[in-house]
């Protein structure tokens, strides 16, 4: 029995109740944690390039070589435990809340505009970023630590708390919310809209794996274009020393980057970001859609 047939039978059965909001969020979190386990090394490379001109000059593959040579292969998974916690909070909400918020915004019909889908994705992203910001800060700190020793999430958290208090865990919250809104708005809006185009052009169903794959790849590319500047600002803010404050806020950070390094700096690390977004978006959305089908839910 294929996924579409199973989904149709389960959805039409009077005994089959729609999964709860908690179930939807749980499915999204599961898809995200599975995905980040495999994609995390690309995030480490991307972050090193964004914060260091040394790594930036080496490029993506040169950075991988230097990290492995200096710190060992396992260093590419530095901060993965914080990344798991981030995905379990942030991504579970921004994916799991998308459909319920779409209903609130009246964006569920076939004639729903891209703007409504973008706004629904943005709202879900903002809520998720509030929950995930502390783990995002810890993950960023751990990924950029040099040396062969794997940093402890507890020690990183204690050092941050001693240096900046509870506010340290919400460092960069303004840029993180903006990033999350642009990221999730682009991701879910483009994915949702692209599925309609793929279905129209190919005649495939929305639950088709091919439809989901093509739509997710398209969303990953546009995400990179729109999110790169916000990602740069967020990374700079979160990676400030625990005992110093280089940037006052997101606007101050953006202006200093423009004045000191030029506007193209916002897209530094474009290829690593795309290399991360493309597989991350594809795996997250495809796994999430498959879990939805298994639970008897219709495709997004």
C-alpha positions in Angstrom: 0.0 0.0 0.0 1.5 3.3 -1.0 1.7 6.4 1.2 -1.1 8.2 -0.7 -3.5 5.2 -0.5 -2.8 4.7 3.2 -3.2 8.4 3.8 -6.6 8.5 2.0 -8.0 5.4 3.8 -6.9 6.7 7.3 -8.2 10.2 6.6 -11.6 8.9 5.4 -12.0 6.5 8.3 -14.5 7.9 10.9 -12.4 6.4 13.7 -9.3 8.2 12.6 -9.0 11.4 14.6 -6.8 14.3 13.4 -3.4 14.2 15.3 -3.1 16.7 18.1 -1.0 19.9 18.0 1.5 18.2 20.3 1.7 15.2 17.9 2.4 17.5 14.9 5.1 19.4 16.9 6.6 16.1 18.0 6.8 14.8 14.4 8.4 18.0 13.3 11.0 17.8 16.1 11.8 14.1 15.3 12.4 15.0 11.6 14.6 17.9 12.7 16.8 16.0 15.2 17.3 13.2 12.7 18.3 15.7 10.0 20.7 17.8 12.1 22.7 14.7 13.2 23.9 14.3 9.6 24.1 18.0 8.6 25.8 19.5 11.6 29.4 19.3 10.2 28.3 21.7 7.4 27.0 24.1 10.1 30.3 24.0 11.9 32.2 24.9 8.7 29.7 27.6 7.8 30.0 29.2 11.2 33.8 29.2 11.2 33.9 30.9 7.8 31.4 33.6 9.0 33.4 34.6 12.1 37.0 34.2 10.8 38.7 35.8 7.9 41.3 33.0 8.2 38.7 30.3 7.5 37.0 32.6 4.9 40.2 32.8 2.9 40.5 29.0 2.9 37.0 28.4 1.5 34.7 25.5 2.3 36.9 22.5 1.6 40.0 24.2 2.9 38.2 24.9 6.2 37.1 21.3 6.5 40.7 20.2 5.9 42.1 22.6 8.5 39.5 21.7 11.2 40.1 17.9 10.7 43.9 18.4 10.6 44.1 20.6 13.7 41.3 19.3 15.8 40.3 15.8 14.6 37.3 14.5 12.6 35.0 14.5 15.6 35.4 18.3 15.9 33.0 18.6 13.0 30.3 17.5 15.4 31.2 20.1 18.1 28.0 21.4 19.7 25.8 18.7 18.2 24.1 18.1 21.6 23.1 21.7 21.7 22.0 21.4 18.1 19.7 18.5 19.1 18.1 20.6 21.9 17.7 23.6 19.5 16.0 21.4 16.9 13.7 19.8 19.5 12.5 23.3 20.5 13.0 25.7 17.6 12.4 23.6 14.6 9.6 21.4 16.1 7.6 24.6 16.7 8.4 26.4 13.4 7.4 23.3 11.3 4.7 21.9 13.6 2.9 25.2 14.0 2.9 26.1 10.3 -0.4 24.3 9.4 -2.4 25.5 12.4 -1.3 29.1 11.8 -2.1 28.7 8.1 -5.7 27.9 9.2 -5.8 31.0 11.4 -4.5 33.1 8.5 -7.0 31.6 6.0 -4.2 30.2 3.8 -5.4 26.6 3.4 -7.3 26.9 0.2 -5.9 26.3 -3.3 -6.3 30.0 -4.0 -4.3 31.0 -1.0 -1.7 33.7 -1.8 2.0 33.3 -1.3 1.9 36.3 1.0 -0.4 34.5 3.4 1.8 31.4 3.4 4.9 33.5 4.0 3.2 35.2 6.9 2.1 31.9 8.4 5.7 30.6 8.1 7.1 33.8 9.6 4.8 33.7 12.6 5.7 30.0 13.3 9.4 30.9 12.9 9.2 33.8 15.4 7.6 31.5 18.0 10.2 28.8 17.5 13.1 31.2 17.8 12.0 32.4 21.2 12.1 28.8 22.5 15.3 27.8 20.8 17.5 30.9 21.2 19.4 29.7 24.4 20.4 26.5 22.7 21.4 28.4 19.5 23.8 30.6 21.6 25.3 27.5 23.2 25.6 25.7 19.9 27.4 28.7 18.3 29.8 29.0 21.2 30.7 25.3 21.1 31.1 25.1 17.3 33.7 27.8 17.2 35.8 26.5 20.1 39.2 25.4 18.9 41.3 22.4 20.0 40.8 18.7 20.1 38.8 18.7 23.3 35.0 18.6 22.8 33.4 21.5 24.7 30.9 20.6 27.4 27.4 22.0 27.1 27.2 22.4 30.8 30.5 24.2 31.2 29.7 26.5 28.2 26.4 27.3 29.8 28.0 28.0 33.2 30.7 30.3 31.7 28.1 32.2 29.7 25.8 32.6 32.8 28.7 33.8 34.9 29.8 36.3 32.3 26.5 37.7 31.2 23.7 36.3 33.3 20.5 34.9 31.9 20.5 37.7 29.3 23.5 35.9 27.7 21.3 33.1 26.6 19.2 35.5 24.7 22.1 37.3 23.0 21.1 38.1 19.4 17.4 37.4 20.1 16.4 40.4 17.8 18.4 39.2 14.8 17.4 35.6 15.5 13.7 36.4 15.4 14.2 38.3 12.2 16.2 35.5 10.7 13.7 32.9 11.8 10.8 34.9 10.3 12.5 35.4 7.0 13.9 31.8 7.0 10.6 30.0 7.8 8.5 32.4 5.8 10.7 31.7 2.7 11.0 28.0 3.5 7.4 27.1 4.0 5.9 29.7 1.6 8.2 28.7 -1.3 7.8 25.0 -0.5 4.0 25.3 -0.3 3.8 27.4 -3.5 6.3 25.2 -5.4 4.3 22.1 -4.6 1.3 23.7 -6.4 3.4 24.4 -9.5 5.0 20.9 -9.5 1.5 19.3 -9.2 0.2 21.5 -12.0 3.1 20.8 -14.4 3.6 17.1 -13.7 0.2 15.8 -12.6 1.8 14.2 -9.5 0.1 14.3 -6.2 1.2 16.6 -3.3 2.1 13.5 -1.3 4.4 12.2 -4.0 8.1 12.0 -2.9 9.2 13.6 -6.1 6.9 16.6 -5.6 8.2 17.0 -2.0 11.8 16.7 -3.1 11.6 19.2 -6.0 9.7 21.7 -3.8 12.1 21.3 -0.9 15.2 21.9 -3.1 13.6 25.0 -4.6 12.8 26.3 -1.1 16.4 25.6 0.1 17.9 27.8 -2.7 15.6 30.8 -2.0 16.2 30.5 1.7 19.9 30.9 1.2 19.4 34.1 -0.8 17.1 35.7 1.8 18.6 34.4 5.0 22.4 34.8 4.5 22.5 38.5 5.8 20.5 37.7 8.9 22.5 34.5 9.5 25.8 36.5 9.4 24.4 39.1 11.9 23.1 36.4 14.2 26.4 34.5 14.2 28.4 37.6 14.9 26.1 38.6 17.8 26.0 35.1 19.4 29.8 34.7 19.1 30.8 37.8 21.0 33.2 37.0 23.9 31.4 36.2 27.1 33.2 39.1 28.9 32.8 41.7 26.1 30.2 43.3 23.9 31.3 44.2 20.4 27.9 44.9 19.0 25.0 46.6 20.7 22.2 45.0 18.7 21.4 43.7 15.2 21.3 47.2 13.5 24.6 48.2 15.1 26.1 44.9 14.0 24.9 45.3 10.4 26.2 48.9 10.2 29.6 47.9 11.5 29.9 45.0 9.0 29.0 47.4 6.1 31.4 50.1 7.2 34.3 47.8 8.1 34.0 44.9 5.7 31.6 45.9 2.9 28.0 44.8 2.2 29.0 41.6 0.3 30.3 40.3 3.6 26.6 39.5 4.4 26.8 36.7 1.8 30.2 35.4 2.9 29.9 31.6 3.3 27.0 31.5 0.7 28.1 28.0 -0.6 28.4 26.4 2.9 25.0 28.0 3.8 23.4 26.6 0.7 25.2 23.3 1.2 23.6 23.2 4.6 20.1 24.5 3.7 19.6 22.3 0.6 20.0 18.9 2.4 18.5 20.2 5.7 15.4 21.6 4.1 14.9 18.5 1.9 15.4 16.0 4.6 13.4 17.9 7.2 10.4 18.5 4.9 10.4 15.0 3.3 10.7 13.2 6.7 8.0 15.5 8.2 5.7 14.9 5.2 6.2 11.1 5.4 5.5 11.1 9.2 2.3 13.2 8.5 1.2 10.6 5.9 1.9 7.7 8.4 -0.3 9.5 10.9 -3.1 9.9 8.4 -2.6 13.6 7.8 -2.9 15.2 4.4 0.2 16.6 2.7 1.0 20.3 3.3 
